[in-house]
Structures are given as structure tokens and as C-alpha cells.
Amino acid sequence: MKTCDDTATRSQPAADTHTGDIVLVVDDSPDTLSLINDILEQAGIDVLVALDGSQALNIARRLRPDMILLDAVMPGLDGFETCRLLKADPELASIPVIFMTGLTESESIVRGLESGGVDYLTKPIQPSELLARMKVHLSNARLTSSAHQALDSTGQFLFTVDTEGRMHWATPQTYALLSSAGGLEPDTQAQVAEHLQVWLSRNPDGGQKLKLEGLRKPLAVVFIEQRDATMFLLKLVDDGGPAGEDILREKLSLTKRESEVLFWIANGKTNREIGEILSVSPRTVNKHLEGVFSKLGVENRTAAAGIAIRAINPDS
């Protein structure tokens, strides 16, 4: 079993049984970690381990496991809060989390599911039950990931929310547009979720639009469809005046692509992130950025961003 000091190195099961799945096991009990590690290794699954929630978050961000088995009750950052933080991170939100708990009270089980868990197991862990539950959720996660990747590649501003208005998945374009409008800040995110919850409770029809309030720029969502009993597919749209890219193109005499690149530079995005948003390579982004620098007479991103912000918000 790999300790927390060498979690970057995964345990290597036999090649003929290897599934390719990577599972992060989080528990403050070394005995539990050892037991689960043995079960998973025998099933041909790579295992990463963490002793607390903070370590789990660090490992998940570095290595992005396919699934997380998470102890509910731990000192410091407990499993419930760890799961909430995982689900709040766009890069980690899609990883299925199965809670492990010695608590059999329904309140604790519900709390785990409400924080973002997909399932729970009660201790002591039974090997056959553990592997059966994992198989189902790993399969579901792969299907969901494939569908999300297909939607990501279309460049559309799509996202899903639950009945409480909480976002579960979004394309990179949606995250970027929300970020530019301040929609990912905790207080604003909670306000938007509450607004969506009320709207969705009224069963909107396909194509119906809702204007979002409390953002730095006017945005709206369009209802696409209800995916299942608790999940809805929505589309985010710019709902007011010329888009920031159009303003930059007109005021600064830039090409369409140069104005798009500059707009996202002004919103703090890296070349890699801009490439994902615009579906181009980081090298292409850099080429357009060189053109922007030349036309604006500046030498760095900070100066270019300052000009862009003043152009879009002349009164700020």
C-alpha cells in the first residue's frame, strides 16, 4: 500500500487483471486503508490513499482518480465537507464519491448524498459489496464522461443543474462566461442557484428563458430539457447589448479571433484555458495574442488586459 508520502506512485497490480481504474481511498484508520487496498489490488485496481480530507483534495487535484472512497467521519476536514469541496471544483466535480461510514442513522446517510456522494457503504466493508457498487458507478461515470466530452467539443454554453439549482457539470465555455460575470463567486453562485430552483419548480417549457440577477453582466439561461427526475440541461446566453468581444473588436480595431482572445485575457484566463474555450491550440492563442500586443502597442498581458477592461467598462 502506498503511504501519503508517496501517493504520486500508484500500486501496480498484475498486468493480466489491470482495469486501468484509479481509486483514491480516504480514511483516518490505517487498518481500513490496508483492508481496502488489498481488496482493490486483487481486483486489478490502482490505489491511492489519504489519511484526511486535505490530503485527499491535494491528491485528487494532482492525479484525478476515477473514483473516491471517502470516510464520512474524520478529524479536521470531515468527509462531508471534503465532498462538498470536491464538487465545487469544476475539474473534480464529475468524480463519483462513495461514502464509507459506521453511522447507520438515515440522517448521516442523507447528509452524505446531499454533499454530492453517489452511494454509501457501512463498515465493516464487505469486499463483494464494495466491488459491485464500484463497478456500477465507474461504468456510469465513464458513460457520463463520454457524453460530456462530446458536448465540450461542440463549444456550446451548456450545463446541468439539480432541482435545487446547483450546477453539476458545464462545458468550459459555460464556466468561462459565468466566471467573467462573477457567477462562480460563492455568494453569487448561491443566489443564482436559489433563482434557478424557484424557476425550475414551475416546470418551464423547452426554450423558455430566465434572466439571471446579481451578475456583473446580463446573462440568461434557456431551458433545454429535463434529463431525469432530478437533473436539468440548460444553456447559458449573453442577454444584453454587444458582447465584450464585439466591443473590443470595434473599439480597438482587432480581428474577431484577436478580440475573443483579448476578452478572455482580460478575464484572467491562461492560454490553455482560452484554447479550450475557443477550441484552438494554446500556440494559436499565443499567435493571436502577439497580434493584439502589436496593435495595442503593449508588451505584456497585464497591459493588454487593462486596455480591454477600460474599453468594455469605460466608467469603471
C-alpha positions in Angstrom: 0.0 0.0 0.0 1.2 3.5 -0.9 1.5 5.9 2.0 0.6 9.5 1.9 4.2 10.4 1.3 4.4 8.5 -1.9 0.9 8.8 -3.2 2.1 10.0 -6.6 3.3 6.4 -7.2 0.4 4.1 -7.7 0.3 0.5 -6.6 0.8 -1.8 -9.6 -1.4 -4.9 -9.8 -0.8 -7.8 -12.2 -0.9 -6.8 -15.8 -3.4 -9.5 -16.8 -6.1 -8.2 -14.4 -5.4 -4.5 -14.6 -8.6 -2.4 -15.3 -7.0 1.0 -15.7 -9.2 2.4 -13.0 -7.6 4.6 -10.3 -9.4 4.8 -6.9 -8.5 7.2 -4.1 -9.3 5.8 -0.6 -9.6 8.3 2.2 -9.8 7.1 5.8 -8.0 8.0 9.0 -7.8 4.4 10.0 -4.6 2.6 8.7 -6.4 -0.8 9.2 -9.3 0.2 7.0 -6.9 1.6 4.3 -4.9 -1.6 4.4 -8.1 -3.8 4.0 -9.5 -1.8 1.1 -6.1 -1.5 -0.6 -5.8 -5.3 -0.6 -9.4 -5.8 -1.9 -8.9 -3.3 -4.8 -5.4 -4.5 -5.7 -6.6 -8.1 -6.0 -9.3 -6.7 -8.4 -6.7 -5.1 -10.5 -7.4 -1.5 -9.5 -4.7 1.1 -8.9 -5.0 2.5 -5.4 -4.1 5.9 -3.9 -4.5 6.6 -0.2 -5.0 9.7 2.0 -5.5 9.9 5.8 -7.6 13.1 5.8 -9.7 15.4 3.7 -6.9 18.0 3.0 -4.6 15.3 1.6 -7.4 13.8 -0.4 -8.1 17.2 -2.1 -4.4 17.7 -2.9 -4.1 14.2 -4.4 -7.3 14.5 -6.4 -6.1 17.7 -7.9 -2.7 16.3 -8.9 -3.8 12.8 -10.1 -7.5 13.0 -10.7 -8.7 9.5 -9.7 -11.7 7.7 -11.4 -13.4 7.3 -8.1 -13.1 8.3 -4.4 -14.0 6.1 -1.4 -14.4 8.6 1.4 -14.7 8.1 5.1 -17.5 10.2 6.5 -16.2 10.9 9.9 -12.5 12.1 10.2 -10.7 14.6 12.4 -10.2 18.0 10.8 -11.9 18.2 7.4 -14.5 15.5 7.5 -15.8 13.5 4.6 -19.0 15.6 4.1 -17.1 18.9 3.7 -14.4 17.2 1.7 -17.0 16.0 -0.8 -18.6 19.5 -1.0 -15.2 21.0 -1.8 -14.6 18.3 -4.5 -18.0 19.0 -6.1 -17.3 22.8 -6.1 -14.1 22.3 -8.2 -15.1 22.1 -11.9 -12.1 19.8 -12.6 -13.1 17.3 -9.9 -16.9 17.6 -9.7 -17.6 14.6 -12.0 -15.6 12.1 -9.9 -18.0 9.7 -8.2 -17.7 9.6 -4.4 -18.8 6.6 -2.3 -19.1 7.3 1.4 -17.9 4.8 3.9 -19.4 5.2 7.3 -20.0 3.3 10.6 -23.0 5.6 11.1 -26.3 3.8 10.2 -28.6 6.7 11.0 -30.6 7.9 8.0 -29.7 11.5 8.7 -26.0 10.8 8.2 -26.6 8.8 5.0 -28.8 11.6 3.6 -26.1 14.2 4.6 -23.5 12.3 2.6 -25.7 12.1 -0.5 -26.7 15.8 -0.2 -23.0 16.7 -0.1 -22.5 15.1 -3.5 -21.9 11.4 -2.8 -23.4 8.8 -5.3 -23.6 6.0 -2.8 -22.6 4.8 0.7 -21.2 1.7 2.3 -21.4 0.8 6.0 -18.5 -0.5 7.9 -17.2 -3.1 8.2 -16.7 -3.1 4.5 -17.7 -6.3 2.6 -15.4 -7.0 -0.4 -18.1 -8.3 -2.7 -20.5 -5.4 -2.0 -17.7 -2.8 -2.3 -16.6 -4.1 -5.8 -20.2 -4.5 -7.0 -21.1 -0.9 -6.1 -17.8 0.4 -7.5 -18.4 -1.4 -10.8 -21.8 0.3 -11.3 -20.6 3.8 -10.5 -17.4 3.5 -12.5 -19.4 2.4 -15.5 -21.9 5.3 -15.1 -19.0 7.8 -14.7 -17.4 6.6 -18.0 -20.7 7.0 -19.9 -21.2 10.4 -18.4 -17.7 11.5 -19.2 -18.0 10.4 -22.8 -21.2 12.4 -23.2 -19.7 15.5 -21.5 -16.6 15.3 -23.8 -18.9 15.2 -26.8 -20.7 18.3 -25.6 -17.5 20.0 -24.6 -16.2 19.7 -28.2 -19.3 21.5 -29.6 -18.3 24.7 -28.0 -21.8 25.3 -26.6 -22.7 27.0 -23.4 -24.4 24.1 -21.8 -24.7 23.0 -18.1 -26.7 20.8 -15.8 -28.3 21.6 -12.5 -30.3 19.7 -9.9 -33.7 20.6 -8.5 -32.0 22.9 -6.0 -30.3 24.9 -8.9 -26.8 23.6 -8.1 -24.6 23.1 -11.1 -23.2 19.6 -11.5 -21.5 19.9 -14.9 -20.8 22.5 -17.5 -18.8 22.9 -20.7 -15.6 25.0 -20.4 -17.3 27.8 -22.3 -20.1 28.0 -19.7 -17.6 28.1 -16.8 -15.7 30.9 -18.6 -18.7 33.0 -19.3 -20.0 32.6 -15.7 -16.6 33.5 -14.4 -16.5 36.7 -16.5 -19.8 37.7 -15.0 -18.8 36.9 -11.4 -21.2 33.9 -11.3 -18.7 31.5 -9.7 -18.2 33.6 -6.6 -19.7 31.7 -3.6 -22.4 34.3 -2.6 -23.4 34.9 -6.2 -23.4 31.2 -7.0 -25.8 30.6 -4.1 -28.1 33.4 -5.3 -28.2 32.1 -8.8 -28.9 28.5 -7.5 -31.9 29.9 -5.5 -33.2 31.7 -8.5 -32.9 28.6 -10.7 -34.6 26.4 -8.0 -37.7 28.6 -8.0 -37.8 28.8 -11.8 -37.4 25.0 -12.3 -40.1 24.3 -9.7 -42.6 26.0 -12.1 -41.8 23.4 -14.8 -40.6 25.7 -17.6 -41.1 24.6 -21.2 -38.3 23.9 -23.7 -36.8 27.2 -25.0 -38.2 29.3 -22.1 -35.6 31.9 -20.9 -34.8 33.2 -17.4 -32.8 36.3 -16.8 -30.2 35.9 -14.1 -29.8 38.6 -11.5 -26.9 39.8 -9.4 -24.2 39.3 -12.0 -21.6 41.8 -13.4 -23.1 41.3 -16.9 -26.5 40.4 -18.2 -26.8 36.6 -18.6 -29.8 34.3 -19.0 -30.5 30.6 -19.1 -32.6 28.8 -21.6 -34.3 25.5 -20.6 -33.3 22.7 -22.9 -34.7 19.5 -21.3 -35.2 17.5 -18.1 -32.7 14.7 -18.1 -34.2 12.6 -15.2 -36.1 13.2 -12.0 -33.5 15.5 -10.5 -31.3 16.8 -13.3 -31.9 19.6 -15.9 -30.0 20.6 -19.0 -29.8 24.4 -19.6 -28.0 26.7 -21.9 -26.3 30.0 -20.8 -26.7 33.0 -23.1 -25.4 36.6 -23.1 -28.5 38.6 -22.6 -27.6 42.3 -23.1 -26.0 44.7 -25.5 -22.9 44.0 -27.6 -20.8 41.2 -26.2 -17.4 42.1 -24.7 -15.6 40.6 -27.8 -17.7 42.8 -30.1 -16.8 45.9 -28.2 -13.1 45.2 -28.3 -13.2 44.4 -32.0 -14.9 47.7 -32.8 -13.0 50.0 -30.4 -9.6 48.5 -30.8 -9.7 47.5 -34.5 -9.0 43.8 -33.8 -9.9 40.8 -35.8 -12.8 38.6 -34.4 -10.4 36.0 -33.0 -8.0 38.6 -31.6 -10.9 40.3 -29.8 -12.0 36.9 -28.4 -8.5 36.1 -27.1 -8.2 39.6 -25.5 -11.6 39.3 -23.9 -10.6 36.1 -22.1 -7.1 37.5 -21.2 -9.0 40.4 -19.5 -10.9 37.8 -17.6 -7.8 36.2 -16.2 -7.7 33.1 -18.4 -4.4 31.3 -19.4 -3.6 30.4 -23.0 -4.5 26.8 -22.3 -7.9 27.8 -20.9 -8.6 30.2 -23.8 -7.7 27.4 -26.2 -10.3 25.1 -24.5 -12.9 27.9 -24.7 -12.3 28.7 -28.4 -11.4 25.1 -29.4 -7.9 26.1 -30.7 -4.4 25.2 -29.6 -2.5 27.3 -27.0 0.0 28.0 -29.7 -2.7 29.5 -31.9 -3.9 31.6 -28.9 -0.3 32.9 -28.5 -0.1 33.8 -32.2 -3.3 35.9 -31.9 -2.0 37.5 -28.7 1.1 38.6 -30.5 -1.1 40.4 -33.0 -3.0 42.0 -30.1 0.2 43.3 -28.5 1.3 44.8 -31.7 -1.9 46.6 -32.5 -2.3 47.9 -28.9 1.4 48.9 -28.6 1.9 46.9 -25.4 4.4 44.2 -24.4 2.6 42.0 -21.9 -0.8 40.5 -20.9 -1.3 42.8 -17.9 -1.1 46.0 -20.1 -3.4 44.4 -22.7 -5.9 43.4 -20.1 -6.0 46.9 -18.7 -6.8 48.4 -22.1 -9.5 45.8 -22.6 -11.2 46.3 -19.3 -11.3 50.1 -19.8 -12.7 49.6 -23.3 -15.5 47.3 -22.1 -16.2 49.3 -18.9 -15.3 52.9 -19.6 -17.0 54.2 -16.4 -15.2 51.8 -14.1 
